[in-house]
Amino acid sequence: MSGNGRRLLVLLACVLVLACVAGAAVWRASDRAHAKDRVQPGGPTVASGAVSLTAGGPQRIVFRSMAWGPHRDELATVPAGDPDGPRTASGVKCLRFYAAGGTGICLQAVHGPVSDSYRAVVLDAGLHVTRKVDLAGIPTRARVSPSGRMVAWTVFVGGDSYAGTDFSTRTSILDTRTGALEPTLEDYTVTRDGSRLRAADLNFWGVTFADDRHFYATVATGGHTYLIRGDTATKAAVTVHGNVECPSLSPDGTRIAYKKRVPGLPADAPWRLYVLDLATGREHATAETRDVDDQAVWSDDHTLVYALPGDYGSDLYSVPADGTGAPRLLTRSALAPAYLP
């Protein structure tokens, strides 16, 4: 083939690549536009308005609204007494969210022409951005300490599901007062039964704060998961209980809600929602018998709130923490709730 012929083939190949890139960009833009225009049949009423993370007045819930329409994925709020009622949408979009003490952590997608990147955004009580941090993977968990000073998040840096074993996570903690960022908990010294865990496969996720210094989280190694209690001052942690994932500390600090892998369940749906008494080490199942792949939230000292798959992404359910009662649908088309006292 002549030199001109080869140059022509190269030119044609470049044109085809550019056409594919342009087509992908158009398809993504079109898909987003159509999603924005669709309105969920029989869905909740959603209107733009001011959303604040300031405590005071009747208790409210702030969450990611999953309802189809122009406000999908925005942070929205409803009265805790009317959790499936009309929503006020903020205009701030998050994939994962949590708030406490007037501080919010919002894990966002940054849409590009071909692929997305992700970032963590710290919000003040008025949802104004105070800090941005680029993320190394897909957002999955987020928490804030009760005072609002410390924030934490977990992302998938390999894989995109907790169901199997072929995944890797990275968990970071940020001090919003000093600006100090711990990019990964893998630098912590972890002790189990008096001996340091030195395994190369240590994997951390799902922080829940006790205060501005102490937290609980999950660590995995050798195919097993453990609840750890960590200390941000000493950069050390100790295992507390086995077979614990995505812990959530009760408001009174006495119990941990978590998802537990139960033998005999399907490999892609292995979890049940459990509660651990930290003083006695006793655990019990809640009345929720479906697979719960979420980091539950305590709406008060007696009730757990969590997400399950729904027609438009996910719905929020509640169940008593003591193992009695029955699950009930709380809020349709919602994810990642935070209760503001």
C-alpha positions, 0 to 999 in steps of 0.5 A: 500500500502506498504512503498516501493510502496508509495516511488515508486509512489512519485519517479514516480511523481517527474520524471513526474514533471521534465520531464514536466519542461525539456519539457517546457524548450526545447519547449521555446528554440526551439520556440525562435530558430525558431523565430530567423531563420524566416525572414519576407517576404518582410520585411525591410533590417536589418544589425548589426552596431553601434547605438548611442543615441547621438544627432547631424546630421540628425534626426534619429529614434531608436525603437524596431525592430519587423521584423522577423529574427535574429535581432527581438526585438533589438534596431534599427535605421533609418533616420527620413527621411526614416522611413521604410528604411534599419535598423541598429540593435544594438544587445540590446534587449528591450520590451519597450524603450525610449531615450532623452538627450543621455540616454536610458531606456530599459525594458527587459525580462530575460528568465528563463527555465520556466518563465521570469522575467523583469528588467529596464536597463539604457543605455548611449549614446553608449548603454552601461549599467549604471544601472539595476533595477529588475521589479515587473511586465510586462513592459508597458511604459517608458520615459526619461526627455529631459535632459536625467537625469530622467527616468521613467517606468510603469509595470503591477503587476496585469493584462496585459491590460489597457482595463478593470478595473482589473489591477494594475500598478507600476510606478517608477522614477529614477534620473540617476545623484544621483541614487535615485529611487522612487519605486512607485508614490503611496507615492505622495500626489495627490490633486483634486479640492483642496482636497487630494485623499486618495483612496486605489485604486490609480493607476499611469501610463504613465509618460511624463516629462516636465523637470527634476523636473516636469512631467505629468502622469495618475492616476486612482481611482473609475473607473475614470482616470485623468491627473496629474502634478507631482513634484519630489521635493515635492512628490506632484501632482494635477489633471489637466483634466479628462479621460486622459491615457498615456499622452505625452507632446509636445516638446514645452510643450503646449499640451498633446497627450493621449488616451481617452475612448470614450463612445459607443466604444467596451470595449476591444477597447475603446480609441481614440487619442486626444490632450489637450491644457494645457492653455485653457483646450480644447481637440480635436480628431485626425484624427486617428479613430482606437483604439490606445492603446499606449503612443504616441510620438511627432516627432515634434511640429505638428505630433504624432507617435504611434503603432497599431497592425501589422502582425508581432507585431506592425507598427508605424503610424503618424497623424497631432496633430491638428486634420486635415489630415489622418493617414499614415503608417510610419514604419512597424514592429516597436514599442516604437520609440524615435526621436533623434534631 
